[in-house]
Amino acid sequence: MIEKLNIVVTGGAGFIGSHLCDRLVQKGHAVTCLDNLDTGRFDNVRPLLNHPNFRFVEADVRDPLSIDGPVDRIYNLACPASPPHYQRDPIGTVKTCVLGALHVLELARATSARVLQASTSEVYGDPEIHPQPESYRGAVNTTGPRACYDEGKRCAEALFFDYRRLYGVPVKVARIFNTYGPRMLENDGRVISNFVVQALRNRPITLYGDGSQTRSFCYVADLLDGLELLMESDDAITGPINLGNPREVTVEEIARMVLRQTGSRSPITYRPLPEDDPRRRRPEIAAAARALGWAPRVALEDGLKSTIDDFAMRVATPVSPASNSAEPPAGLTAAARPARKRRAALSAVGSSA
């Protein structure tokens, strides 16, 4: 038996957030999912709607947050996380990172909740040391096209620790490295989703640069294990803690794995590397192993198979330019539905993130 907790997941209709909502509800917790459905998909949480321990609230963390009833835990996952999405509205991304962190922290302070910030490996920028330990302060271009996300997340980390120092808010900070799995968006511009969709449609596989840049891919179930362990760890364990898979592979290796597993006839094509795209990315996870007893377990080949199977059911028809495939029914949300903000429709920027 576990203690039933009242848990808020911001960004809960997104790729990682919806898997987290699933898991927490299955464990018997009462879960409130907040999402503005900018990059989240209502279909991701639709199966939970009839569960008595789940409620969906359409809300934006850039606005002050108010939750009816007690709150014990808050997972702050609200933010577009792929370059085409966070560069589409860079000012909105900064606001989501910074104002979102402030509003989440104020909610935690008001309810005496423990709060976890989903930070990112992007705080290390294009790293000058390898692999990246938590002590590394990064090499970030503060004025480049990725700065809205990189610097926004760095500022959010600072706010979390200031709230701990000033107000005693129990905080946790996870630095998430590249994560993949079912429910990724077809048009998010990330390596695995790009390659899988292109391969399934027998379209050219697009590599940026010469394909020698590296990434370390963590399957979503392994990441959720790490997030839960960090959230429920001793209050003295605050992080930042890297959560990612230390197996490092080149982008070209991933492309060829996808081609093998899909049996696709897609050719590989090469395009210029986007500005500030990291050349190498690999987490040092000794702190997670020591403090949490955590290490990833799912092999890349096995995780790719599950991801490909999921995409295969969704890519029979071309993806809509809109990232959200379904809207919540009117009257569903627990809070008043905010007016849908018009987003800047800028060109998506390709990336190997």
Secondary structure, 3 states (H helix, E strand, C coil): CCCCCEEEEECCCCHHHHHHHHHHHHCCCEEEEEECCCCCCHHHHHHHCCCCCEEEEECCCCCCCCCCCCCCEEEECCCCCCHHHHHHCHHHHHHHHHHHHHHHHHHHHHHCCEEEEEEEHHHHECCCCCCECCCCCCECCCCCCCHHHHHHHHHHHHHHHHHHHHHCCCEEEEEECCEECCCCCCCCCCHHHHHHHHHHCCCCEEEECCCCCEECCEEHHHHHHHHHHHHCCCCCCCCCEEECCCCCEEHHHHHHHHHHHHCCCCCEEEECCCCCCCCCCCECCHHHHHHHCCCCCCCHHHHHHHHHHHHHCCCCCCCCCCCCCCCCCCCCCCCCCCCCCCCCCCCCCCCCC
